[in-house]
Amino acid sequence: MTAAVTDIATRRAPSVIGQITQDDGQRFYLIGSGDDALRLWSVTTAIGVVFKEGLVRWAASLAADAAFAELPTVVAASRRKACGNTYNRCYEKHGRQTRCERCACGDCKECVRKFIANRHYAEKSRRADEGKAVHDAIEWWALHGQLPAVDEQIRPYIRSFLAFVKEYGLTPDSFLMSEAVGVNRAEGYAGTLDCVIRFDARASDAAADLVARVLAITVEQAVAEGRTVDLIVDFKTREKELGDRGPEFWAEQALQVTAYRRVETVQIKGTDVEVPMPATDGGMLVQLRPDGATPRLVVTDDLSYAAFLAALNLYRWFVDFGTAAVSVRSFPLPKPEKKATPGKAAAKPAATKATAPAKSAPAKKTAAARRTTAPARTVAERVLGTPPGTLATSGAGLRDDEIPF
């Protein structure tokens, strides 16, 4: 983080311990420690509730490719009886390098079917590792002005990043913030921002055009006045080259950038110091491919933010109340009242103290008055009735016999 941000009045705050990823893939941030730690949902986890048809097609195509690539194995497996151990996870006890009688054989029909069906998990993990390596290299460049040594696999993406930097006349000083944790306590979420970049209209023709678009002024005016814009930028890596279908951005990516733009504070990396989120002029995605980079401005207005909050609260509902919504135990049969035992005297009513005369009820407020005097509540409180940070992290996985009602 550069001086442009650290000059803002800072304050000590409970440190973000880090991201916690559960076995089911749910991820949240812990702020503070002990019983008082605040748990905030990750932005990307919340957006995961949005249906992504492109990912479904991608996963299906990977399974089809794996079936063709392993065709001899598939044919042989179709003639083998299921081993019965396909879904055992005994390797968690003895390690993957050791085998026992409960380990999956890997050769029967059910084992091969599982391998093909889960092919996208391995590919997703590989792509996530590549993306993290690219982001780490970009952060290093922004902080040190030079690139670290990188693996051969990500060098094409780094070349595309450097081409983007050159086209827009950017320098390390243009990066006002890099890989900082943004926190929104009011709505109960947090996330890691890739960077905030300042674009100068006088730096290049591409930068002048970008500044003019964001500020809705002419290019000539942007250059003459030396205007600048500060944008939240999120880098996305794509393995395929541009091709005939173009760069292909997705609507939920705009929700992600919008959520980052509305965080209240950001935490300086490696410290427990938080600063107010600096004002920004908008958001932008930059797709890095082996054959180049494509920037794309995204809409981050109030409507987009409301859409993100809807996704956040829908996800929270699934986690906290989803299982109970379809549980047989949510509608217990009332038990009959116990009847008094014959022969026993009825209990005498307890003596009551004299009470003061009841006061006259205050006049009811009109609907308009209630709207103006009611305390402001967050979307989370309005929808769920619970304050942010009090989420249950495993509600969606509860069985009927584990639900306490």
C-alpha positions in Angstrom: 0.0 0.0 0.0 1.5 3.3 -1.0 1.6 6.7 0.8 -1.5 7.8 -1.0 -3.5 5.5 1.2 -1.5 5.4 4.4 -1.7 9.2 4.7 -5.4 8.7 5.6 -6.0 8.7 9.4 -5.3 5.2 10.5 -6.7 3.3 13.5 -5.8 0.1 15.3 -8.5 -2.5 14.9 -8.9 -6.2 15.7 -6.7 -7.9 13.1 -8.0 -10.1 10.3 -6.7 -13.5 11.2 -7.2 -14.7 7.7 -9.4 -16.7 5.5 -10.9 -19.9 6.9 -12.0 -22.5 4.3 -14.2 -25.3 5.5 -14.4 -28.8 4.1 -17.5 -27.9 2.2 -15.8 -25.0 0.4 -17.4 -22.2 2.5 -14.9 -19.4 3.2 -15.1 -16.6 5.6 -12.8 -14.1 7.3 -12.1 -14.0 11.0 -11.6 -10.6 12.6 -10.3 -10.6 16.2 -9.7 -13.6 18.3 -11.4 -15.9 20.8 -15.1 -15.9 21.5 -15.4 -12.3 20.4 -14.0 -13.0 16.9 -16.3 -11.7 14.1 -16.9 -14.0 11.2 -17.6 -12.3 7.8 -18.5 -14.2 4.7 -16.1 -14.0 1.8 -17.4 -12.0 -1.2 -16.6 -14.8 -3.7 -18.2 -17.4 -1.4 -21.4 -15.3 -1.3 -21.5 -14.9 -5.0 -21.2 -18.6 -5.3 -25.0 -18.8 -4.9 -25.4 -17.3 -8.3 -26.0 -19.9 -11.0 -23.1 -20.0 -13.5 -24.1 -21.8 -16.7 -20.7 -21.3 -18.2 -19.1 -23.3 -15.3 -21.6 -26.1 -15.8 -20.7 -26.4 -19.5 -17.0 -26.2 -18.6 -17.3 -29.0 -16.1 -19.3 -31.2 -18.5 -16.8 -30.7 -21.3 -13.9 -31.6 -19.0 -15.7 -34.9 -18.1 -16.3 -35.6 -21.8 -12.7 -34.9 -22.7 -11.5 -37.2 -19.8 -13.8 -40.0 -21.0 -12.2 -39.9 -24.5 -8.7 -39.6 -23.1 -9.2 -42.6 -20.8 -11.3 -44.6 -23.3 -9.4 -47.9 -22.8 -9.7 -47.5 -19.0 -13.4 -46.8 -19.3 -14.0 -49.9 -21.4 -12.0 -52.1 -19.0 -13.8 -50.6 -16.0 -17.2 -51.3 -17.5 -16.5 -55.0 -17.1 -15.3 -54.9 -13.5 -17.5 -55.4 -10.5 -17.6 -52.4 -8.1 -15.1 -52.6 -5.4 -17.4 -51.1 -2.8 -14.7 -48.7 -1.5 -15.1 -45.9 -4.0 -16.2 -43.3 -1.6 -14.1 -44.4 1.4 -11.7 -41.7 2.7 -9.4 -43.9 4.7 -6.4 -42.1 3.1 -7.1 -39.3 5.5 -5.9 -41.6 8.3 -2.9 -43.3 6.7 -2.0 -40.9 3.8 -2.4 -41.3 0.1 0.9 -43.1 -0.4 -0.3 -46.1 1.7 -3.0 -48.5 0.7 -5.2 -50.8 2.8 -8.1 -53.1 2.2 -10.6 -50.2 2.5 -9.0 -48.0 -0.2 -10.8 -47.5 -3.5 -9.3 -49.7 -6.3 -9.5 -47.0 -8.9 -10.2 -49.5 -11.7 -13.8 -50.5 -11.3 -16.7 -48.9 -13.0 -17.7 -46.8 -10.0 -14.2 -45.6 -9.3 -13.5 -44.6 -12.9 -16.9 -42.9 -13.1 -16.1 -40.8 -10.0 -12.7 -39.9 -11.5 -14.3 -38.6 -14.7 -17.2 -36.8 -12.9 -14.7 -35.0 -10.6 -12.3 -34.0 -13.3 -13.2 -30.4 -13.0 -12.2 -30.2 -9.3 -8.6 -31.0 -10.1 -8.6 -28.6 -13.0 -10.2 -25.9 -10.9 -7.5 -26.3 -8.2 -4.8 -26.1 -10.8 -6.3 -22.9 -12.3 -6.7 -21.4 -8.8 -3.0 -22.0 -8.1 -2.0 -20.4 -11.4 -4.3 -17.4 -10.6 -2.7 -16.9 -7.2 0.8 -17.1 -8.6 -0.1 -14.4 -11.2 -1.6 -12.1 -8.5 1.4 -12.6 -6.3 3.7 -11.6 -9.1 1.6 -8.5 -9.9 1.7 -7.5 -6.2 5.4 -7.9 -6.1 5.8 -5.7 -9.2 3.6 -3.0 -7.7 5.6 -3.0 -4.4 9.1 -3.3 -5.8 9.0 -2.1 -9.4 10.3 -5.4 -10.8 9.0 -8.9 -11.3 10.1 -11.9 -9.2 11.1 -15.2 -10.8 8.0 -16.9 -12.0 7.2 -20.4 -13.3 7.0 -21.1 -17.0 3.3 -21.8 -16.8 2.4 -18.2 -15.8 4.9 -16.3 -17.9 2.4 -15.7 -20.8 0.0 -14.0 -18.3 2.8 -11.8 -16.9 3.7 -10.7 -20.4 0.1 -9.8 -21.0 0.1 -7.8 -17.7 3.2 -5.9 -18.7 1.6 -5.1 -22.1 -1.5 -3.8 -20.2 0.8 -1.6 -18.0 2.6 -0.2 -21.0 -0.6 0.5 -22.9 -2.1 2.6 -20.1 1.2 4.2 -19.0 1.1 2.7 -15.5 4.0 2.6 -13.0 4.2 1.0 -9.6 3.2 4.4 -8.1 -0.1 4.1 -10.1 -1.0 1.2 -7.7 -2.5 2.9 -4.7 -3.4 -0.4 -3.1 -2.6 -4.0 -3.7 -3.9 -7.2 -2.2 -5.6 -5.5 0.8 -8.4 -7.1 2.8 -11.6 -5.0 2.6 -14.1 -5.2 5.5 -17.8 -4.3 5.6 -19.0 -5.0 9.2 -22.4 -3.4 8.6 -23.4 -6.0 6.0 -21.2 -8.8 7.3 -18.8 -9.5 4.5 -15.1 -9.2 3.6 -12.8 -9.8 0.6 -9.3 -9.3 -0.8 -9.1 -6.5 -3.3 -6.6 -7.1 -6.1 -5.7 -3.4 -6.4 -6.8 0.2 -6.7 -5.1 1.9 -9.7 -4.9 5.6 -10.7 -5.2 6.2 -14.4 -3.8 9.5 -15.7 -5.3 10.9 -18.9 -1.9 12.3 -19.9 -0.1 8.9 -19.6 -1.3 7.4 -22.9 -4.0 7.5 -25.5 -5.7 4.4 -23.9 -5.6 6.0 -20.5 -7.1 9.3 -21.9 -10.0 7.3 -23.5 -10.6 5.4 -20.2 -10.6 8.5 -18.1 -13.0 10.2 -20.5 -15.4 7.3 -20.4 -15.5 7.1 -16.6 -16.0 10.8 -16.1 -18.3 11.2 -19.1 -16.2 14.0 -20.7 -14.4 14.3 -23.9 -10.9 12.9 -24.4 -9.6 16.4 -25.2 -11.0 17.8 -21.9 -9.5 14.9 -20.0 -6.1 15.5 -21.4 -6.2 19.3 -21.2 -7.2 19.2 -17.5 -4.9 16.3 -16.6 -7.8 14.4 -15.1 -7.3 11.1 -13.3 -9.6 8.3 -12.1 -9.1 5.7 -9.3 -10.5 2.3 -10.2 -10.8 -0.9 -8.3 -9.2 -3.4 -10.7 -9.7 -7.2 -10.5 -7.4 -9.4 -12.7 -8.9 -12.6 -14.2 -6.7 -15.2 -15.9 -8.1 -17.1 -18.9 -6.2 -20.1 -20.3 -7.8 -19.9 -23.8 -6.8 -17.3 -26.4 -9.2 -14.7 -27.6 -10.8 -16.6 -30.4 -14.0 -15.8 -32.2 -16.1 -15.6 -29.1 -14.2 -12.6 -27.6 -13.0 -12.2 -24.0 -16.3 -13.3 -22.3 -16.9 -11.5 -19.1 -19.6 -12.6 -16.7 -22.2 -10.5 -14.8 -21.3 -12.0 -11.3 -17.8 -10.5 -11.8 -19.4 -7.1 -11.7 -21.0 -8.0 -8.4 -17.6 -8.9 -6.9 -16.0 -5.6 -7.9 -19.1 -3.7 -6.6 -18.8 -5.4 -3.2 -15.1 -4.5 -3.0 -15.9 -0.9 -3.8 -18.4 -0.7 -0.9 -16.2 -2.0 1.9 -15.9 0.3 4.8 -12.3 -0.2 5.7 -9.2 -1.9 4.3 -6.5 -3.6 6.4 -2.9 -2.9 5.6 -1.3 -6.2 4.7 0.7 -7.8 7.5 -0.5 -5.3 10.2 -3.5 -4.8 12.4 -4.0 -1.2 11.1 -7.2 -0.4 9.3 -7.8 2.7 7.2 -11.1 4.0 5.7 -11.7 2.7 2.2 -10.6 5.5 -0.2 -13.1 6.9 -2.6 -13.0 5.4 -6.0 -14.5 6.4 -9.4 -15.5 2.9 -10.5 -14.4 -0.6 -11.2 -12.7 -2.5 -14.0 -11.9 -6.1 -14.9 -8.7 -7.0 -16.7 -8.7 -10.4 -18.4 -5.1 -11.8 -18.8 -4.7 -14.4 -21.5 -1.6 -16.0 -23.1 -2.2 -13.8 -26.2 -2.9 -10.5 -24.5 -5.1 -8.5 -22.0 -8.6 -7.1 -22.3 -9.8 -4.4 -19.8 -13.5 -3.9 -19.3 -15.3 -1.3 -17.2 -18.1 -2.7 -15.0 -21.2 -1.0 -13.5 -20.8 -0.7 -9.7 -23.9 1.5 -8.9 -26.5 1.1 -6.2 -28.5 -1.4 -8.2 -25.5 -3.6 -8.6 -24.8 -3.4 -4.8 -28.4 -4.3 -4.0 -28.0 -7.3 -6.2 -24.8 -8.4 -4.4 -26.5 -8.0 -1.0 -29.4 -10.1 -2.3 -26.9 -12.8 -3.2 -25.2 -12.5 0.2 -28.4 -12.9 2.1 -29.6 -15.7 -0.1 -26.4 -17.5 0.6 -26.7 -16.8 4.3 -30.2 -18.2 4.3 -29.0 -21.4 2.7 -26.3 -21.8 5.3 -28.3 -20.8 8.4 -31.9 -22.0 7.6 -31.7 -24.1 4.4 -31.7 -27.5 6.1 -34.4 -26.5 8.5 -36.6 -25.3 5.7 -37.1 -28.9 4.4 -36.8 -30.8 7.7 -39.6 -32.9 9.1 -38.6 -31.6 12.6 -39.5 -28.0 11.6 -43.2 -28.9 12.2 -43.4 -31.0 15.4 -46.7 -32.4 16.4 -47.9 -30.6 19.6 -48.2 -32.8 22.6 -51.6 -33.1 24.4 -51.9 -31.1 27.6 -51.7 -33.1 30.9 -55.0 -33.6 32.6 -55.4 -33.0 36.4 -55.2 -36.2 38.5 -58.6 -37.1 40.0 -58.9 -36.7 43.8 -56.4 -34.0 44.1 -57.5 -30.5 45.1 -57.0 -27.9 42.5 -54.1 -25.6 43.2 -55.0 -22.4 44.8 -54.3 -19.4 42.6 -51.3 -17.4 43.8 -52.1 -14.1 45.6 -51.6 -11.1 43.4 -50.4 -7.7 44.3 -52.4 -4.7 43.7 -51.4 -3.0 40.5 -51.5 0.6 39.6 -54.2 1.8 37.3 -53.3 1.1 33.6 -52.1 4.1 31.7 -53.9 5.1 28.6 -52.3 3.7 25.5 -50.3 6.2 23.5 -51.7 7.2 20.2 -50.6 5.0 17.3 -48.1 6.4 14.9 -49.0 6.6 11.3 -47.1 4.6 8.7 -45.2 7.7 7.6 -44.1 8.4 11.2 -42.9 4.9 11.7 -40.8 5.1 8.6 -39.1 8.2 9.8 -38.5 7.2 13.4 -37.7 3.5 13.0 -33.9 2.9 13.5 -32.0 2.1 10.3 -31.3 -1.6 9.9 -29.0 -3.4 7.5 -30.3 -5.7 4.8 -29.0 -8.7 6.8 -31.1 -7.6 9.8 -34.2 -7.0 7.7 -34.0 -10.3 5.9 -32.6 -12.6 8.5 -33.6 -10.9 11.7 -30.0 -11.5 13.0 -27.1 -9.1 13.1 -24.2 -9.7 10.7 -21.3 -11.8 12.1 -23.5 -14.2 14.0 -23.8 -16.7 11.2 -23.8 -20.4 11.6 -21.1 -21.9 9.5 -22.4 -25.4 9.0 -26.2 -25.1 9.0 -26.6 -26.3 5.4 -25.0 -29.6 6.4 -27.1 -30.5 9.4 -29.1 -33.7 9.5 -32.7 -33.8 10.7 -31.7 -35.3 14.0 -29.2 -32.5 14.6 -31.6 -29.6 14.3 -32.5 -28.3 17.7 -36.3 -27.8 17.0 
